[in-house]
Amino acid sequence: MRKATYLLPVLVIAIVAGLSALFIVDEREKALVLQFGRVVAVKEDPGLAFKIPLIQEVVRYDDRILSLDVQPLEVTPLDDRRLVVDAFARYRISNVEQFRQAVGVGGVATAEDRLDRILRAETREVLGSVSSKDILSSDRAALMLRIRNAAIAQARALGLEVIDVRLKATDLPNQNLEATFDRMRAEREREATDERARGNEAAQRVRAQADRTVVELVSEARRESEIIRGEADAERNAVFAEAFGRDPEFFEFYRSLTAYERALKGGNSSLVLSPDSEFFNYLKSPNGVAE
């Protein structure tokens, strides 16, 4: 009975010690086995692992790709046009033992603080070696690659692998925005003035060409009308001449009737003639023959 009383606590302690000696490594993490703060084992493969209870402890680190938002910084490119750059990085812990030695108990927070300083320094150096136009153009992809490559070597000393660096935003400082907008507005107004001037010049050319065309068309039409009128007058005169040659008396009678029609039309002014005027010869003649 006494043996059972002593064995039960021992058994419980043995079971607790056995359970505390076991730990599971998740597939999304890596683990370090520490003994008095010194790394004695690295567990990178997922599954069941062992440690010495009470003497050894397990520290776990995320094995996935992590994200770091770099603190915004102000850079000065070659053209002295200051820019505020906002970037982020993708990284992972590639060597957990080296990572532990580099950051100690500070863990990921300390590592990200040091990596942030590295990325800020490399970003300022790379972007300071080019103009602002290069930063704002499609060439920024090559600049981001340069920043990443420059940070890889320094990050490796922390046990980190820098996978990618991206510039999220590249803006002007607030104090420069108004001046930049004024300059852009003045440039657009100048371009608009130039466009209006070119448009007015083109309109004047079109208008002058149209006026010239109108003058040429009117002149040509008048010339053709004068030719047609002259031909018609010639033809009329030829008809009159032929008619007069065939019957001069009838031609004279026709002309007198035309003159009567025009002279005696209503609304005309008064016509005062002497009684013996030749104008009414055909009216006074009983036979319709001029006397």
Backbone as numpy.savetxt, mean C-alpha at the origin, in Angstrom:
# Nx Ny Nz CAx CAy CAz Cx Cy Cz
3.40 -60.39 68.69 2.57 -59.19 68.69 3.44 -57.94 68.69
4.53 -58.00 69.52 5.43 -56.85 69.54 6.16 -56.67 68.21
6.50 -57.82 67.57 7.18 -57.73 66.27 6.30 -57.06 65.23
5.03 -57.44 65.26 4.10 -56.82 64.31 3.97 -55.33 64.57
4.02 -54.95 65.84 3.91 -53.53 66.19 5.10 -52.75 65.68
6.30 -53.34 65.73 7.50 -52.66 65.23 7.62 -52.72 63.70
7.17 -53.84 63.14 7.32 -54.00 61.68 6.41 -53.08 60.89
5.26 -52.77 61.43 4.30 -51.94 60.68 4.84 -50.54 60.39
5.39 -49.84 61.39 5.97 -48.53 61.06 7.15 -48.62 60.09
7.96 -49.68 60.29 9.11 -49.85 59.38 8.64 -50.07 57.96
7.59 -50.87 57.84 7.03 -51.14 56.50 6.47 -49.87 55.86
5.78 -49.09 56.66 5.24 -47.83 56.15 6.36 -46.91 55.70
7.39 -46.81 56.53 8.54 -45.95 56.17 9.21 -46.45 54.90
9.34 -47.78 54.79 9.96 -48.34 53.59 9.14 -48.05 52.34
7.82 -48.16 52.50 6.96 -47.88 51.35 7.05 -46.40 50.94
7.01 -45.52 51.94 7.11 -44.07 51.65 8.45 -43.75 51.02
9.53 -44.38 51.55 10.87 -44.13 51.00 10.96 -44.64 49.57
10.33 -45.81 49.33 10.36 -46.35 47.97 9.60 -45.49 47.00
8.45 -45.00 47.46 7.67 -44.13 46.58 8.38 -42.80 46.32
9.04 -42.28 47.36 9.74 -41.01 47.18 10.98 -41.17 46.31
11.43 -42.41 46.15 12.58 -42.64 45.28 12.20 -42.69 43.81
10.92 -42.77 43.53 10.45 -42.83 42.15 9.93 -41.46 41.71
10.16 -41.14 40.48 9.55 -39.93 39.89 9.37 -40.17 38.39
8.44 -39.47 37.81 8.11 -39.64 36.39 8.57 -38.40 35.61
9.25 -38.66 34.51 9.69 -37.58 33.61 8.68 -37.48 32.47
8.02 -36.35 32.36 7.03 -36.12 31.31 7.74 -35.91 29.97
7.05 -36.25 28.88 7.66 -36.09 27.55 7.87 -34.62 27.18
7.22 -33.71 27.90 7.34 -32.28 27.60 8.39 -31.59 28.45
9.17 -32.36 29.20 10.12 -31.74 30.10 11.41 -32.56 30.21
12.40 -31.92 30.81 13.65 -32.58 31.16 13.86 -32.40 32.65
14.61 -33.35 33.27 14.78 -33.30 34.72 16.25 -33.47 35.09
16.60 -32.80 36.18 17.94 -32.93 36.77 17.81 -33.52 38.16
18.67 -34.45 38.46 18.74 -35.02 39.82 19.90 -34.34 40.53
19.59 -33.63 41.61 20.59 -32.87 42.35 20.86 -33.53 43.69
22.12 -33.51 44.06 22.51 -34.02 45.38 23.36 -32.95 46.04
22.78 -32.34 47.05 23.42 -31.23 47.75 23.76 -30.09 46.77
22.84 -29.84 45.81 23.00 -28.75 44.86 23.86 -29.09 43.66
24.43 -30.28 43.62 25.29 -30.69 42.50 24.51 -31.64 41.60
24.68 -31.48 40.29 23.97 -32.32 39.33 24.63 -33.69 39.29
23.82 -34.70 39.56 24.35 -36.07 39.54 23.73 -36.89 38.41
22.62 -36.46 37.85 21.99 -37.22 36.77 21.11 -36.28 35.95
21.04 -36.57 34.65 20.19 -35.81 33.71 19.19 -36.78 33.12
17.92 -36.49 33.27 16.85 -37.35 32.75 16.12 -36.61 31.63
16.41 -37.01 30.38 15.80 -36.37 29.23 14.75 -37.25 28.56
14.83 -38.54 28.78 13.86 -39.46 28.16 12.63 -39.58 29.07
11.43 -39.55 28.49 10.22 -39.67 29.31 10.11 -41.08 29.91
9.52 -41.13 31.10 9.32 -42.43 31.75 9.61 -42.37 33.23
9.77 -43.54 33.85 10.01 -43.67 35.28 11.50 -43.59 35.58
11.86 -42.83 36.64 13.27 -42.68 37.03 13.36 -42.79 38.55
14.62 -42.90 39.03 14.85 -43.13 40.46 15.82 -42.10 41.00
15.69 -41.85 42.30 16.61 -40.97 43.03 16.71 -41.48 44.47
17.71 -40.99 45.17 17.88 -41.39 46.57 16.99 -40.50 47.43
16.08 -41.06 48.15 15.18 -40.25 48.98 15.94 -39.42 50.00
15.42 -38.23 50.25 15.92 -37.29 51.25 17.27 -36.69 50.90
18.07 -37.39 50.14 19.40 -36.88 49.80 19.39 -36.16 48.46
18.66 -36.73 47.54 18.61 -36.16 46.19 17.24 -35.52 45.93
17.25 -34.50 45.09 16.02 -33.82 44.70 15.97 -33.72 43.17
14.76 -33.50 42.66 14.55 -33.43 41.21 14.10 -32.01 40.83
14.77 -31.46 39.81 14.40 -30.15 39.27 13.96 -30.36 37.82
12.79 -29.83 37.48 12.23 -30.06 36.15 12.27 -28.75 35.33
12.54 -28.91 34.03 12.55 -27.77 33.11 11.73 -28.11 31.87
11.06 -27.11 31.34 10.21 -27.28 30.16 11.09 -27.57 28.93
10.74 -28.61 28.20 11.51 -28.98 27.01 10.87 -28.45 25.72
9.77 -27.71 25.84 9.09 -27.18 24.65 9.72 -25.86 24.21
9.30 -25.40 23.04 9.75 -24.10 22.53 9.05 -23.01 23.32
9.82 -22.10 23.88 9.29 -21.03 24.72 9.35 -19.70 23.98
8.56 -18.77 24.44 8.49 -17.45 23.81 8.95 -16.38 24.79
9.68 -15.40 24.25 10.17 -14.28 25.07 9.88 -12.98 24.34
9.13 -12.09 24.98 8.90 -10.75 24.44 10.03 -9.85 24.89
10.80 -9.38 23.91 11.93 -8.51 24.22 11.39 -7.13 24.60
12.01 -6.54 25.63 11.59 -5.21 26.04 11.81 -4.21 24.90
10.83 -3.33 24.62 11.00 -2.35 23.54 12.27 -1.52 23.76
12.95 -1.24 22.67 14.17 -0.45 22.76 14.22 0.55 21.62
14.94 1.60 21.83 15.09 2.65 20.82 16.44 2.49 20.14
16.43 2.45 18.81 17.67 2.30 18.03 17.83 3.51 17.13
19.06 3.74 16.73 19.38 4.86 15.84 20.08 4.31 14.62
19.37 4.17 13.48 20.01 3.66 12.25 21.04 4.66 11.71
21.63 4.31 10.57 22.69 5.12 9.99 22.22 6.51 9.60
20.92 6.65 9.24 20.41 7.96 8.82 19.90 8.80 10.00
20.24 8.37 11.24 19.89 9.12 12.46 18.38 9.31 12.63
17.61 8.43 12.07 16.16 8.49 12.24 15.78 7.48 13.32
15.56 7.95 14.50 15.35 7.06 15.64 14.06 6.24 15.48
14.15 4.98 15.91 13.02 4.07 15.82 12.86 3.31 17.14
11.62 3.03 17.48 11.32 2.20 18.64 10.97 0.81 18.13
11.76 -0.20 18.54 11.63 -1.56 18.02 11.04 -2.46 19.10
10.05 -3.24 18.70 9.44 -4.23 19.59 9.63 -5.60 18.94
10.26 -6.53 19.65 10.61 -7.83 19.08 10.24 -8.96 20.04
10.26 -10.18 19.50 10.08 -11.35 20.34 10.97 -12.47 19.80
11.23 -13.45 20.66 12.12 -14.56 20.29 11.48 -15.89 20.68
11.87 -16.92 19.94 11.50 -18.30 20.26 12.79 -19.04 20.63
12.74 -19.73 21.77 13.94 -20.43 22.23 13.53 -21.70 22.98
14.51 -22.55 23.25 14.29 -23.74 24.05 15.55 -24.05 24.85
15.35 -24.80 25.92 16.48 -25.21 26.76 17.11 -26.44 26.12
18.27 -26.27 25.57 18.92 -27.38 24.83 19.82 -28.21 25.72
20.44 -27.60 26.71 21.35 -28.32 27.62 20.97 -27.97 29.05
20.21 -28.86 29.70 19.68 -28.54 31.03 20.79 -28.45 32.09
21.81 -29.25 31.95 22.90 -29.20 32.94 23.65 -27.89 32.84
23.99 -27.48 31.63 24.65 -26.19 31.44 23.71 -25.05 31.85
22.41 -25.20 31.57 21.43 -24.19 31.94 21.42 -24.01 33.46
21.44 -25.12 34.19 21.43 -25.06 35.65 22.68 -24.38 36.17
23.81 -24.70 35.58 25.06 -24.10 36.02 25.11 -22.60 35.73
24.45 -22.18 34.62 24.50 -20.77 34.22 23.56 -19.90 35.04
22.37 -20.39 35.33 21.36 -19.54 35.98 21.12 -19.92 37.43
21.59 -21.08 37.87 21.40 -21.50 39.24 19.95 -21.70 39.59
19.60 -21.26 40.78 18.22 -21.47 41.24 17.26 -20.46 40.63
17.78 -19.49 39.90 16.91 -18.48 39.29 16.01 -19.04 38.22
16.44 -20.12 37.59 15.61 -20.79 36.61 15.31 -19.98 35.37
14.12 -20.19 34.81 13.73 -19.59 33.54 13.68 -18.07 33.63
13.23 -17.53 34.76 13.12 -16.08 34.89 14.49 -15.42 34.74
15.51 -15.97 35.41 16.86 -15.42 35.29 17.39 -15.59 33.87
17.14 -16.75 33.26 17.60 -17.01 31.90 16.97 -16.03 30.91
15.68 -15.78 31.04 15.01 -14.86 30.13 15.49 -13.43 30.30
15.81 -13.06 31.53 16.35 -11.72 31.76 17.70 -11.55 31.06
18.55 -12.56 31.16 19.86 -12.48 30.49 19.71 -12.58 28.98
18.79 -13.42 28.52 18.57 -13.54 27.07 17.98 -12.24 26.52
17.15 -11.58 27.29 16.59 -10.30 26.86 17.70 -9.28 26.65
18.65 -9.23 27.56 19.77 -8.30 27.41 20.60 -8.62 26.17
20.81 -9.92 25.92 21.57 -10.33 24.74 20.85 -9.88 23.46
19.56 -10.14 23.38 18.80 -9.79 22.18 18.71 -8.28 21.99
18.57 -7.54 23.06 18.51 -6.08 22.94 19.84 -5.53 22.41
20.93 -6.07 22.92 22.24 -5.60 22.47 22.48 -5.93 20.99
22.13 -7.15 20.59 22.33 -7.54 19.19 21.38 -6.78 18.26
20.17 -6.56 18.71 19.22 -5.79 17.89 19.71 -4.37 17.68
20.19 -3.74 18.73 20.70 -2.38 18.60 21.92 -2.33 17.68
22.78 -3.35 17.79 23.99 -3.35 16.95 23.65 -3.59 15.48
22.79 -4.56 15.19 22.47 -4.89 13.80 21.68 -3.76 13.15
20.64 -3.26 13.81 19.81 -2.22 13.22 20.54 -0.88 13.16
21.54 -0.71 14.00 22.33 0.52 13.94 23.30 0.55 12.79
23.48 -0.58 12.12 24.44 -0.65 11.00 23.77 -0.47 9.64
22.45 -0.25 9.60 21.73 -0.05 8.34 20.87 1.20 8.45
20.27 1.58 7.34 19.39 2.75 7.33 17.97 2.36 7.74
17.18 3.36 8.06 15.79 3.10 8.47 14.98 2.52 7.32
15.33 2.88 6.08 14.60 2.32 4.93 14.80 0.81 4.84
16.01 0.35 5.15 16.26 -1.10 5.15 15.45 -1.80 6.24
15.31 -1.14 7.38 14.56 -1.74 8.49 13.09 -1.83 8.15
12.56 -0.82 7.46 11.13 -0.77 7.16 10.77 -1.47 5.87
11.74 -1.97 5.13 11.48 -2.63 3.85 11.44 -4.14 4.04
11.38 -4.84 2.91 11.35 -6.30 2.95 12.69 -6.89 3.38
13.75 -6.08 3.45 15.06 -6.57 3.88 15.10 -6.88 5.37
14.04 -6.55 6.10 14.06 -6.77 7.54 14.15 -8.26 7.88
13.71 -9.14 6.96 13.83 -10.58 7.21 15.31 -10.98 7.36
16.14 -10.41 6.49 17.58 -10.69 6.59 18.15 -10.09 7.87
17.64 -8.95 8.30 18.13 -8.34 9.54 17.75 -9.19 10.75
16.53 -9.74 10.76 16.12 -10.61 11.87 16.99 -11.86 11.93
17.37 -12.38 10.75 18.25 -13.55 10.72 19.62 -13.21 11.29
20.11 -12.02 10.99 21.40 -11.59 11.53 21.34 -11.48 13.05
20.25 -10.94 13.57 20.11 -10.81 15.02 20.09 -12.19 15.67
19.34 -13.11 15.08 19.27 -14.46 15.64 20.63 -15.14 15.63
21.34 -15.06 14.50 22.64 -15.72 14.40 23.65 -15.13 15.38
23.55 -13.81 15.59 24.48 -13.17 16.52 24.17 -13.56 17.96
22.90 -13.84 18.26 22.52 -14.19 19.64 22.71 -15.67 19.95
22.83 -16.50 18.92 22.92 -17.94 19.14 24.14 -18.31 19.99
25.30 -17.76 19.63 26.54 -18.13 20.33 26.48 -17.73 21.80
25.97 -16.52 22.09 25.91 -16.07 23.49 24.86 -16.85 24.27
23.74 -17.19 23.60 22.70 -17.95 24.29 23.13 -19.37 24.56
24.02 -19.91 23.73 24.48 -21.28 23.94 25.23 -21.42 25.26
25.88 -20.33 25.69 26.58 -20.37 26.98 25.61 -20.50 28.14
24.33 -20.18 27.91 23.30 -20.33 28.94 22.59 -21.66 28.83
23.00 -22.50 27.89 22.31 -23.76 27.67 21.03 -23.57 26.87
20.89 -22.45 26.16 19.69 -22.13 25.39 19.97 -22.20 23.90
18.95 -22.52 23.14 19.02 -22.50 21.68 18.00 -21.47 21.17
18.50 -20.42 20.54 17.62 -19.39 19.97 17.14 -19.90 18.61
15.85 -20.09 18.48 15.28 -20.66 17.26 14.90 -19.57 16.26
14.32 -18.48 16.74 13.86 -17.45 15.82 13.77 -16.12 16.56
13.96 -15.05 15.80 13.79 -13.69 16.32 12.96 -12.92 15.31
11.93 -12.23 15.79 11.03 -11.48 14.91 10.84 -10.07 15.43
10.78 -9.12 14.49 10.46 -7.73 14.85 8.96 -7.56 14.73
8.29 -7.33 15.84 6.83 -7.18 15.83 6.42 -5.81 15.31
7.10 -4.77 15.75 6.72 -3.41 15.37 7.97 -2.55 15.32
7.97 -1.63 14.36 9.05 -0.67 14.22 8.41 0.69 14.02
8.38 1.48 15.06 7.66 2.75 15.03 8.59 3.90 15.35
8.11 5.09 15.02 8.84 6.30 15.37 8.52 6.68 16.82
9.45 7.31 17.52 9.13 7.82 18.86 7.99 8.84 18.78
7.24 8.96 19.85 6.07 9.85 19.84 6.45 11.29 19.51
7.60 11.75 19.94 7.97 13.13 19.68 8.32 13.37 18.22
8.59 12.30 17.49 8.94 12.47 16.06 7.75 12.24 15.13
6.65 11.71 15.66 5.52 11.38 14.79 4.95 12.61 14.11
4.75 13.69 14.88 4.12 14.89 14.30 4.99 15.48 13.19
6.29 15.56 13.45 7.19 16.10 12.42 7.21 15.21 11.19
7.17 13.91 11.39 7.15 12.98 10.25 5.85 13.10 9.46
4.73 13.22 10.18 3.46 13.38 9.49 3.43 14.69 8.70
3.98 15.77 9.28 4.02 17.05 8.55 4.86 16.92 7.29
5.98 16.21 7.40 6.83 16.04 6.23 6.14 15.19 5.16
5.44 14.14 5.60 4.70 13.31 4.65 3.57 14.10 4.00
2.87 14.93 4.80 1.78 15.74 4.25 2.33 16.73 3.22
3.45 17.40 3.54 4.04 18.35 2.60 4.47 17.65 1.31
5.01 16.45 1.45 5.43 15.72 0.26 4.24 15.34 -0.61
3.15 14.89 0.04 1.94 14.53 -0.73 1.33 15.77 -1.39
1.34 16.90 -0.69 0.81 18.12 -1.29 1.65 18.55 -2.49
2.96 18.40 -2.37 3.83 18.74 -3.51 3.54 17.83 -4.69
3.38 16.53 -4.42 3.05 15.61 -5.50 1.70 15.94 -6.12
0.72 16.33 -5.28 -0.59 16.70 -5.82 -0.50 17.96 -6.68
0.32 18.92 -6.23 0.50 20.14 -7.03 1.14 19.83 -8.37
2.14 18.96 -8.35 2.78 18.56 -9.61 1.80 17.85 -10.54
0.97 16.98 -9.96 -0.03 16.28 -10.78 -1.03 17.25 -11.38
-1.48 18.22 -10.58 -2.42 19.21 -11.11 -1.78 20.04 -12.21
-0.51 20.42 -12.01 0.18 21.21 -13.04 0.31 20.42 -14.33
0.67 19.14 -14.20 0.77 18.32 -15.41 -0.60 18.12 -16.06
-1.65 18.00 -15.23 -2.98 17.87 -15.79 -3.43 19.13 -16.52
-3.15 20.29 -15.93 -3.50 21.55 -16.59 -2.74 21.72 -17.90
-1.48 21.33 -17.89 -0.70 21.43 -19.12 -1.26 20.53 -20.21
-1.61 19.30 -19.82 -2.20 18.38 -20.79 -3.55 18.90 -21.29
-4.34 19.49 -20.37 -5.65 20.03 -20.77 -5.48 21.18 -21.76
-4.49 22.03 -21.51 -4.24 23.14 -22.44 -3.83 22.63 -23.82
-3.01 21.58 -23.84 -2.61 21.02 -25.13 -3.82 20.45 -25.86
-4.67 19.73 -25.14 -5.87 19.16 -25.76 -6.79 20.27 -26.24
-6.96 21.30 -25.39 -7.85 22.41 -25.76 -7.31 23.16 -26.99
-6.00 23.39 -27.02 -5.41 24.08 -28.17 -5.56 23.25 -29.44
-5.36 21.93 -29.30 -5.53 21.07 -30.46 -6.98 21.07 -30.94
-7.92 21.06 -29.98 -9.33 21.10 -30.36 -9.69 22.40 -31.05
-9.19 23.53 -30.51 -9.46 24.83 -31.15 -8.87 24.87 -32.56
-7.68 24.35 -32.70 -7.07 24.33 -34.04 -7.88 23.47 -34.99
-8.36 22.34 -34.50 -9.18 21.46 -35.34 -10.47 22.14 -35.75
-11.08 22.88 -34.79 -12.33 23.60 -35.10 -12.08 24.64 -36.19
-10.99 25.39 -36.03 -10.68 26.43 -37.03 -10.45 25.80 -38.40
-9.71 24.69 -38.42 -9.44 24.03 -39.70 -10.73 23.49 -40.33
-11.60 22.90 -39.49 -12.85 22.35 -40.03 -13.76 23.46 -40.54
-13.88 24.57 -39.77 -14.73 25.68 -40.20 -14.18 26.31 -41.48
-12.86 26.47 -41.53 -12.26 27.06 -42.73 -12.50 26.17 -43.94
-12.32 24.87 -43.74 -12.54 23.94 -44.85 -14.00 23.94 -45.28
-14.92 23.99 -44.28 -16.34 24.01 -44.63 -16.71 25.29 -45.38
-16.18 26.41 -44.92 -16.46 27.67 -45.61 -15.89 27.66 -47.02
-14.70 27.13 -47.16 -14.11 27.07 -48.51 -14.97 26.22 -49.44
-15.41 25.06 -48.91 -16.25 24.19 -49.74 -17.60 24.85 -50.04
-18.15 25.57 -49.03 -19.43 26.24 -49.28 -19.30 27.35 -50.32
-18.18 28.09 -50.26 -17.97 29.14 -51.27 -17.82 28.54 -52.66
-17.12 27.40 -52.69 -16.96 26.74 -54.01 -18.32 26.29 -54.53
-19.12 25.67 -53.64 -20.44 25.19 -54.07 -21.33 26.37 -54.45
-21.28 27.45 -53.65 -22.08 28.62 -53.98 -21.65 29.23 -55.31
-20.33 29.28 -55.52 -19.86 29.84 -56.80 -20.29 28.98 -57.98
-20.22 27.66 -57.80 -20.66 26.77 -58.88 -22.16 26.92 -59.13
-22.93 27.05 -58.00 -24.38 27.23 -58.17 -24.70 28.54 -58.86
-24.00 29.61 -58.45 -24.24 30.91 -59.11 -23.88 30.84 -60.60
-22.79 30.16 -60.88 -22.39 30.04 -62.29 -23.43 29.27 -63.08
-23.93 28.19 -62.45 -24.95 27.40 -63.14 -26.24 28.21 -63.32
-26.62 28.98 -62.26 -27.81 29.81 -62.36 -27.66 30.85 -63.46
-26.50 31.49 -63.48 -26.26 32.51 -64.52 -26.29 31.89 -65.91
-25.74 30.64 -65.96 -25.75 29.98 -67.27 -27.18 29.69 -67.71
-28.03 29.28 -66.73 -29.43 29.01 -67.06 -30.14 30.29 -67.49
-29.89 31.38 -66.70 -30.49 32.66 -67.06 -30.03 33.13 -68.44
-28.73 32.97 -68.69 -28.20 33.42 -69.99 -28.82 32.62 -71.14
-28.95 31.32 -70.90 -29.54 30.49 -71.96 -31.01 30.85 -72.18
-31.73 31.10 -71.05 -33.13 31.49 -71.18 -33.27 32.83 -71.88
-32.43 33.77 -71.53 -32.48 35.08 -72.17 -32.16 35.00 -73.66
-31.25 34.10 -73.99 -30.90 33.96 -75.39 -32.03 33.33 -76.20
-32.79 32.46 -75.63 -33.88 31.81 -76.36 -35.09 32.75 -76.56
-35.47 33.50 -75.46 -36.65 34.37 -75.58 -36.42 35.60 -74.72
-35.81 36.59 -75.22 -35.50 37.78 -74.43 -36.76 38.45 -73.91
-37.83 38.44 -74.70 -39.07 39.11 -74.28 -39.68 38.40 -73.07
-39.69 37.07 -73.06 -40.24 36.32 -71.91 -39.34 36.49 -70.68
-38.08 36.53 -70.92 -37.15 36.71 -69.81 -37.37 38.07 -69.16
-37.57 39.09 -69.99 -37.84 40.44 -69.48 -39.16 40.45 -68.72
-40.18 39.75 -69.24 -41.48 39.67 -68.57 -41.35 38.97 -67.21
-40.57 37.90 -67.15 -40.39 37.15 -65.91 -39.68 38.01 -64.88
-38.71 38.73 -65.29 -37.97 39.58 -64.36 -38.86 40.70 -63.85
-39.72 41.23 -64.65 -40.63 42.29 -64.22 -41.63 41.76 -63.20
-42.16 40.55 -63.45 -43.09 39.97 -62.48 -42.41 39.74 -61.13
-41.17 39.28 -61.17 -40.42 39.09 -59.92 -40.23 40.42 -59.21
-39.94 41.45 -59.96 -39.76 42.78 -59.35 -41.07 43.27 -58.76
-42.23 43.04 -59.47 -43.53 43.45 -58.93 -43.80 42.73 -57.61
-43.50 41.41 -57.57 -43.78 40.61 -56.38 -43.00 41.13 -55.18
-41.76 41.47 -55.40 -40.95 41.95 -54.30 -41.32 43.37 -53.89
-41.69 44.22 -54.89 -41.96 45.62 -54.58 -43.33 45.81 -53.95
-44.31 45.01 -54.37 -45.68 45.19 -53.89 -46.03 44.27 -52.72
-45.06 43.68 -52.11 -45.31 42.79 -50.97 -45.76 43.62 -49.78
-46.72 43.09 -49.02 -47.24 43.82 -47.88 -46.19 44.15 -46.86
-46.32 45.34 -46.24 -45.36 45.74 -45.22 -44.19 46.50 -45.78
-44.05 46.57 -47.12 -42.93 47.32 -47.70 -43.19 48.82 -47.54
-42.16 49.56 -47.69 -42.30 51.03 -47.65 -43.08 51.51 -48.88
-43.54 52.67 -48.79 -44.31 53.24 -49.92 -43.40 53.43 -51.12
-43.98 53.24 -52.28 -43.25 53.36 -53.53 -43.87 54.49 -54.35
-43.09 55.49 -54.59 -43.59 56.66 -55.34 -42.91 56.68 -56.70
-43.71 56.55 -57.75 -43.19 56.53 -59.13 -43.93 57.55 -59.97
-43.30 58.04 -60.97 -43.97 58.96 -61.92 -44.89 58.14 -62.82
-45.96 58.74 -63.35 -46.93 58.01 -64.19 -46.29 57.39 -65.42
-45.30 58.03 -65.92 -44.70 57.50 -67.14 -43.48 56.62 -66.87
-43.38 56.09 -65.63 -42.24 55.24 -65.27 -42.33 53.93 -66.05
-41.18 53.40 -66.44 -41.12 52.14 -67.18 -41.32 50.92 -66.28
-41.41 51.15 -64.99 -41.50 50.02 -64.07 -42.79 49.22 -64.29
-43.89 49.89 -64.62 -45.18 49.21 -64.78 -45.56 49.06 -66.26
-44.61 48.94 -67.15 -44.90 48.81 -68.57 -45.78 47.60 -68.85
-45.45 46.47 -68.19 -46.22 45.24 -68.46 -47.62 45.31 -67.88
-47.82 46.09 -66.81 -49.16 46.23 -66.23 -50.03 47.16 -67.06
-49.44 48.15 -67.68 -50.21 49.11 -68.47 -50.51 48.60 -69.88
-49.73 47.62 -70.31 -49.91 47.11 -71.68 -51.09 46.15 -71.71
-52.06 46.37 -72.60 -53.20 45.46 -72.71 -52.80 44.08 -73.24
-51.69 44.01 -73.91 -51.29 42.73 -74.51 -50.19 42.05 -73.68
-49.81 42.67 -72.51 -48.72 42.11 -71.68 -47.38 42.22 -72.34
-47.24 43.26 -73.22 -45.96 43.44 -73.90 -45.43 44.82 -73.52
-44.17 44.90 -73.23 -43.59 46.19 -72.87 -43.65 47.13 -74.05
-44.04 48.38 -73.71 -44.13 49.38 -74.78 -42.85 50.19 -74.84
